């Protein structure tokens, strides 16, 4: 495993982290398999774990808390998120700060996360949705400063809404936000335009989420793929999105180098960008842990291939199904 400096936190975090959404609330999760996957990731050098209260109403946080207690001798970084008070994902421009993140709510859910994680101080607490229009409002700032002052949170971050990488730029300028989590992959390259340059300037830690475009960039989806009704992907991969996603993935298949999977190519594309400090793929199976962590070997994609992949940028705008 290779490690990268995580912006001004000055942490050295594993460049392949662990996204924990799929461990609580998705179909097909097996408790024993989850435990084995987490243990294997730690054994292979993974040190950054991203969860949220919203992942199973605290269940994913509890899983992470248990795992950290099992490895007291290892420095594992726990990142979680505060759900919006209205429990609506993503936020929308018409939502007010009072509807989503009043100070009392920020403090209340930080206390819940502390309890679930079984820690006295959270390494990284993030806002699970965001609107940049809230940047200069005092309520959230007062809560952030209070929680830091009391030693309950080391650093704060923002998880940016899907396909809205610029919806945080003014907020980063406040100096109160140390990290940003954003969708970045072969298709979603828009963060390179404005967000990454600002993060570089301000020394903000960058977490790349959804490296496989919710599964599209594994190359395993077909236009006949159907997800169970209680799996959130059934509402994301509506025919309009599924068919287009498969077409875009199929266009990449001729570019995959011999002996490499599409998923490996997708991760290596992101690792080529030094502006990204850690990637958080979801990993529920040991074989996926081993495959994903295996890309952190210092080997870059050939530059000719990287440039070809750059041409597969797919700019999209939020829709009713792009939750």
N, C-alpha and C positions, 0 to 999 in steps of 0.2 A: 504494500500500500504506500502511495505517495501522499504527502501532506502539503497544504497550502496555508499561508498566513491569511486569516479571516478578517481582513480589513483592520480597523482600529481597535477591535477587541484584542488584537495581538495573540489570539489563539492560533495554534497550528492544528487544523482539522483535516480529517481524512477527505481526500477529494471525491471519494464515493461515500456518501452518507447513507442514511437509512430512512426512507419515507414510511411512516407508520399508519397512514390512513387505512390501507387495506387490511390491517390487523384487527380492525373493529368496525363492523357495519357493512362489510362486503360479504357476498355469498362465497362459500367455499373455504372459509377460514377454519383451520384446525388448530386447536390450542397447542398440542404437542409439537406440531410442525412449526408453528410460530416460535415457540421457545427454542427449538433446534436451529431455526434460521437466524434468530437474534444471537444465539451463542456462537454460531459459526461466523457471523459477521464480525463479532468482537474478536474472535480468535484470529481472524484474517486482518485485523487492524482498523476496523471501522470505529470511529470515535464520535461521529456526529449523528444524532437521532432527532428526527423531526416528528412531533406529534401535535395534538390539539385537543382541547376539551370537546370540541365538536365531533371527534372521531369516537363514536359510541358513547356519548355523554360521559366522557372521562375514562372509559374503559382502556383506550389506547394509552392514556397517561399512566394508568395503574400498571399496565404491562411494562412500560418503560421504567417506572419506579421500582418494580420487582427486579427487573434485569440489572439495574444499577446497584441494587443492594447485593446482588449475587457476585458483583465484580468490584468490590471496594478498593482494590489496589490499582484500578485502571481509571485514567481520567477520561470519562465519557461526558460529552456535552449534550445537555438536554435542551431542546428548543420546543416550545409549545405555543399555543395561540388562544387568544380571548375570542369567544364567539360574539358576533354582534348581538345587542340586546333584543333586536326584533327577530333574531334567528333566521335571517334571510340571506342567502348566498346567491350571487354576489351582491354587493351594495349597488345602489343606483343613484344617479346624480340628485334625485329629488329627496333622498333620505337625509335627515339631519343628524348631526353628531349626537344630539340628545336621544334620538331613536336607536342609535347603534352603540355609541361608546361614551355615555356619561361617566364622570369620574367614579361614582359609586359602583357602577357595573364593572369597570376595569379592575377596581380593587377587590370586589366580591369574587370575580372569576379567577383572579390571580391567587386569592386565598384557596379556592377550590383546587387549582392546579398544584399549589404547594402541598396540599393534603394528598392528592392523588399520586404525585411523584415522590412523596415521602422525603422531601428536602426542605431546608430552611431558606434556601435562596435558589431561584430559577436562573439558569445560565442565560437563556434568551426567551423573552416573552414577546410574542408578536400579535399584531392586530390582524385578525383572520380575513377581514375585508377592509377596503379603504376608499375614501374620496379625498382628493387633494384639496377640495374646497374647505376641508376642515383644518387645513395646515395651521392657520393662525388663530384658531379658537383656543381659549385658555383651559377649558375643562380637562381635556385629555392630557395636556402638558402638566397640569397640576398633579394629576394622578401618577404620571410617569415619574415626575420628580419626587413625589412622596414615597413611592415604592422603592426607588433607588436609594433614597435617603435612609429608609428603614432597613436597607440591606435585604430586601425580599426579591429583588430582580437585579441582575448584573447589567444586562443590556436589553434594549427594546428594538424590535424590528417591525416591518410591515410586509404582509403577504399581499401582493398586488392582484387585483381582479384579473381574470382571464382576458387576454388580448387587450389589456389597457396598461402597457408598461410605462406610459408617461403620467399615469394618474397617481403620482407620488413625488414628483420632482420638487415641488415647493415644500413638501413635508420634510424631505431630506435636508433642505436648507436650514431647517430649524435647529439642527445640531443635536436633537434629542433622539434621533433614530440612527442606530449603528449598523443595521443590516436590512437587506431587502430580499424578499423571496419572489421569484418571477418565473413564469413559464418561458423556457428557452430550449429550443431543439432545432433540428434541421429545418422544420417548417416555420417555427416561430422565432424568427431572427430579429424582430423589431426592437428588442431591448438594446441592440447594438447601436441604434440611431442616436438616442438621447440619454437613456437610463445608464448604460454602462460607462459612457464617458463621464457623467456626473459622479457616479460611484467611485470611479478612479480618482477624480479630483478631490472628493471628500473623504476618501479612504473608507468607503462603506463595504461591508462584507456582502457578498452576493451568493445566494442559494438558487440553483437552477432546479426548478421542479418540472414535473411532467416531461421527462426526457424522451419518453416513448409516445408522446401525443395520445395518452390514455390507452395505448395498446397498438395504435396504428403503426408505429415505427418498430414494432417487433416483426412485422410482415406476416402475422398470423391471422389477421382478420380477413374475412371474405364478405361479399355482398349478401351472403346468406346467414352471417353470424347473428345469433339471437341471444340476448342476455336475459336472465330471470327478471321478473317484474320487480322483485325486491332488491335488485342490484341497480345502483344509481346510473350505471352505464346504459341501462335500457332507455333512459330518458335523454342521455347524451348522444348515443349513436342512433338517432332517428334516421330513417332512410335517406333524407337529404344530406346528413352528415356522413353516415356510414359509406354510402356509395362514392362520394367525393373523396373521402379519406382513403378508401381502398385504391382508387385510381391514382392518387398521389403516391401511395406506398408502392404500387406496382411500377410506377415510373422510376423508382429508386433501385429496383431489383437488379437491373443490368450493371449497376455501379458497385455492387457488393464484391469486395475482393475475395479471391478463393480462400477458403478456410475460415471465413468470417461470417457471422450472422448479421442480419440487419440491425438487431438490437445492439450488438457490439459496435457496429459502425456509427450508430446514433450516439452512443456514449462517447466514443472517441472523437466525434465531431465537436461535442461540447468541451471535452478536455483540451482541445486545441486552443480554446479561448482562455487566456490567462486572467481575464476579467471575472471569470467564474471561479469561486473558491471551493464549493462543494456541490455535488449533484445528489438529489435524494430520490432515486428510483424506489418504487414500492417493491418489496421482496418478501413473499410469503413462503417460498420453498428454498431449501438449502441449495439446490442446483442453480437457482436464480442468483442467490447470494454469491456463489462461487464464480458464476459467469460475469456478473456485474463488477465485483471487486477485482476480478482478473484483468479488467481494462486499465486499472491503475498501475501500470507497469512502466510508465515513462515513454512508451512508444507512441509517436504521433502518426496520424494518417499522412499518407503521402500528400504533398501540397497540391498536386494536380487533382487528386480526388477531393480534397477539401474545397477547392475552388469550384469544382463541378457541383458539389453538394450545396454550396452557397446559392447556386442558381435555382434551387428547389425551395427557396423561401416562398411561403404561402401566407400572405397577409389576410387575416380574417377580422371581422368585427363582431362584437357580442350580439347574440340572438336570444330568443326565449329558451332555447334548449342548451345554450352554452353556459350552464351554471358553473 
